[in-house]
Amino acid sequence: MSTYNQFTALKALSKASFISLLKSPSSIFFSIAFPLIFIVAFGIMSDTGTKVTIAFEPDSDTSNAIYQSLKQVPVVKFYKDKGAAQRLDDLKKGSIAAVLNIKPSASNPALTELKDSNNSFVINFQTSIASGNDQNIAKQIVESVIININQNKFSDNQTVAFIKEAKPIEGRPYRYLDFFLPGMLGFSMLSAGIFGTAFIFFNLKQTLVLKRFFATPVKRLNIIIAEGSSRLILQMIAAAIIIIVGYFAFDYTLLNGVRTFLEMMALCFFGLVIFLGMGFIISSIAKNESLIPPLANMITMPQLLLSGVFLSTSNFPDWLQPICNALPLTQLNNGLRAIAFQGKSFIDVWEPLLILTIWGVIVYAIAVKVFRWE
């Protein structure tokens, strides 16, 4: 009697599952069309942000009215300084709109000829090319603050401060698409992994397909691998399409070309495996099919809103940011952005990988505990 070929069975199941996915309009739409719609929509939009980040040199005067007034401007976010090297790097890539250094004008000999210089300040205003329109917004905000202070405290021939602009630092333009595409890519992995897996395994159990599999010599692990691999293949194809369309149609930044593309794909694969595990959990704890959407949305919606898909997590309140940074989608998005725009390697994004690995261990420990075949 010949030995049953498990590998042949695995290939046959994977092929059949993949073909069934291709025949499902909803799978194709949510895996490829849905994220592409957002990519195209935001790709043709202007590059604007909700807040402007301003940094200050460590020796900048912070006791003056200008600094205190800037703190009250709702659209201004103060940069949390992490050292000169990190500040310069963030300025070059456009994460900071401008770096300010506020000094009493009396300490600037080059400006002693200015009227009332002994009673005012000089604001050294440093930007970068990568800041784009944010540098203009930052300057307008600073100028507006100066005008308001002048109107309240000074006569017509006095001013609280003069702005001294430095030549912008060279840097790559950081457009909204460079932020948004990785976020949409990550969310595509999340939604496909959770919704796709949860529905398909619940249906396989409900229609007794899994029970029929048990009558065959196919190992149970191969059944799971076959169903999971078909989703991995489809979603990796979708990820490749999203990145390629972004690159060729909208000049999305892939700093190291093909290497960056492959490293982004590897990180997508890593994240998708974790999200598939979340789908296994939902398919096991849902008592009926109507419970799957609310359970899945309990996982996906908070991450859609808090994981930096549309807006940077830095825009959220300080108390909320630790929660945002603990979410797996946040770390996947951060890793994808660092690889694509900063040119970091897969190993360089070890911190997101570590947090994702911890999530993977937790997710699959729960999945093994709760997963049911019937």
Secondary structure in CASP SS format (residue, H / E / C, confidence):
PFRMAT SS
TARGET T0000
AUTHOR 0000-0000-0000
METHOD secondary structure of the structure
MODEL  1
M C 1.00
S C 1.00
T C 1.00
Y C 1.00
N C 1.00
Q H 1.00
F H 1.00
T H 1.00
A H 1.00
L H 1.00
K H 1.00
A H 1.00
L H 1.00
S H 1.00
K H 1.00
A H 1.00
S H 1.00
F H 1.00
I H 1.00
S H 1.00
L H 1.00
L H 1.00
K C 1.00
S C 1.00
P H 1.00
S H 1.00
S H 1.00
I H 1.00
F H 1.00
F H 1.00
S H 1.00
I H 1.00
A H 1.00
F H 1.00
P H 1.00
L H 1.00
I H 1.00
F H 1.00
I H 1.00
V H 1.00
A H 1.00
F H 1.00
G H 1.00
I C 1.00
M C 1.00
S C 1.00
D C 1.00
T C 1.00
G C 1.00
T C 1.00
K C 1.00
V E 1.00
T E 1.00
I E 1.00
A E 1.00
F E 1.00
E C 1.00
P C 1.00
D C 1.00
S C 1.00
D C 1.00
T C 1.00
S C 1.00
N C 1.00
A H 1.00
I H 1.00
Y H 1.00
Q H 1.00
S H 1.00
L H 1.00
K H 1.00
Q C 1.00
V C 1.00
P C 1.00
V C 1.00
V E 1.00
K E 1.00
F E 1.00
Y C 1.00
K C 1.00
D C 1.00
K C 1.00
G C 1.00
A H 1.00
A H 1.00
Q H 1.00
R H 1.00
L H 1.00
D H 1.00
D H 1.00
L H 1.00
K H 1.00
K C 1.00
G C 1.00
S C 1.00
I C 1.00
A C 1.00
A E 1.00
V E 1.00
L E 1.00
N E 1.00
I E 1.00
K E 1.00
P E 1.00
S H 1.00
A H 1.00
S H 1.00
N C 1.00
P H 1.00
A H 1.00
L H 1.00
T C 1.00
E C 1.00
L C 1.00
K C 1.00
D C 1.00
S H 1.00
N H 1.00
N H 1.00
S C 1.00
F E 1.00
V E 1.00
I E 1.00
N E 1.00
F E 1.00
Q E 1.00
T C 1.00
S E 1.00
I H 1.00
A H 1.00
S H 1.00
G C 1.00
N H 1.00
D H 1.00
Q H 1.00
N H 1.00
I H 1.00
A H 1.00
K H 1.00
Q H 1.00
I H 1.00
V H 1.00
E H 1.00
S H 1.00
V H 1.00
I H 1.00
I H 1.00
N H 1.00
I H 1.00
N H 1.00
Q H 1.00
N H 1.00
K H 1.00
F C 1.00
S C 1.00
D C 1.00
N C 1.00
Q C 1.00
T C 1.00
V C 1.00
A E 1.00
F E 1.00
I E 1.00
K E 1.00
E E 1.00
A C 1.00
K C 1.00
P C 1.00
I E 1.00
E C 1.00
G C 1.00
R C 1.00
P C 1.00
Y C 1.00
R C 1.00
Y H 1.00
L H 1.00
D H 1.00
F H 1.00
F H 1.00
L H 1.00
P H 1.00
G H 1.00
M H 1.00
L H 1.00
G H 1.00
F H 1.00
S H 1.00
M H 1.00
L H 1.00
S H 1.00
A H 1.00
G H 1.00
I H 1.00
F H 1.00
G H 1.00
T H 1.00
A H 1.00
F H 1.00
I H 1.00
F H 1.00
F H 1.00
N H 1.00
L H 1.00
K H 1.00
Q H 1.00
T C 1.00
L C 1.00
V H 1.00
L H 1.00
K H 1.00
R H 1.00
F H 1.00
F C 1.00
A C 1.00
T C 1.00
P C 1.00
V C 1.00
K C 1.00
R H 1.00
L H 1.00
N H 1.00
I H 1.00
I H 1.00
I H 1.00
A H 1.00
E H 1.00
G H 1.00
S H 1.00
S H 1.00
R H 1.00
L H 1.00
I H 1.00
L H 1.00
Q H 1.00
M H 1.00
I H 1.00
A H 1.00
A H 1.00
A H 1.00
I H 1.00
I H 1.00
I H 1.00
I H 1.00
V H 1.00
G H 1.00
Y H 1.00
F H 1.00
A H 1.00
F H 1.00
D C 1.00
Y C 1.00
T C 1.00
L C 1.00
L C 1.00
N C 1.00
G C 1.00
V H 1.00
R H 1.00
T H 1.00
F H 1.00
L H 1.00
E H 1.00
M H 1.00
M H 1.00
A H 1.00
L H 1.00
C H 1.00
F H 1.00
F H 1.00
G H 1.00
L H 1.00
V H 1.00
I H 1.00
F H 1.00
L H 1.00
G H 1.00
M H 1.00
G H 1.00
F H 1.00
I H 1.00
I H 1.00
S H 1.00
S H 1.00
I H 1.00
A C 1.00
K C 1.00
N C 1.00
E H 1.00
S H 1.00
L H 1.00
I H 1.00
P H 1.00
P H 1.00
L H 1.00
A H 1.00
N H 1.00
M H 1.00
I H 1.00
T H 1.00
M H 1.00
P H 1.00
Q H 1.00
L H 1.00
L H 1.00
L H 1.00
S C 1.00
G C 1.00
V C 1.00
F C 1.00
L C 1.00
S C 1.00
T H 1.00
S H 1.00
N H 1.00
F C 1.00
P C 1.00
D C 1.00
W C 1.00
L C 1.00
Q H 1.00
P H 1.00
I H 1.00
C H 1.00
N H 1.00
A H 1.00
L C 1.00
P H 1.00
L H 1.00
T H 1.00
Q H 1.00
L H 1.00
N H 1.00
N H 1.00
G H 1.00
L H 1.00
R H 1.00
A H 1.00
I H 1.00
A H 1.00
F H 1.00
Q C 1.00
G C 1.00
K C 1.00
S C 1.00
F C 1.00
I C 1.00
D C 1.00
V C 1.00
W H 1.00
E H 1.00
P H 1.00
L H 1.00
L H 1.00
I H 1.00
L H 1.00
T H 1.00
I H 1.00
W H 1.00
G H 1.00
V H 1.00
I H 1.00
V H 1.00
Y H 1.00
A H 1.00
I H 1.00
A H 1.00
V H 1.00
K H 1.00
V H 1.00
F C 1.00
R C 1.00
W C 1.00
E C 1.00
END
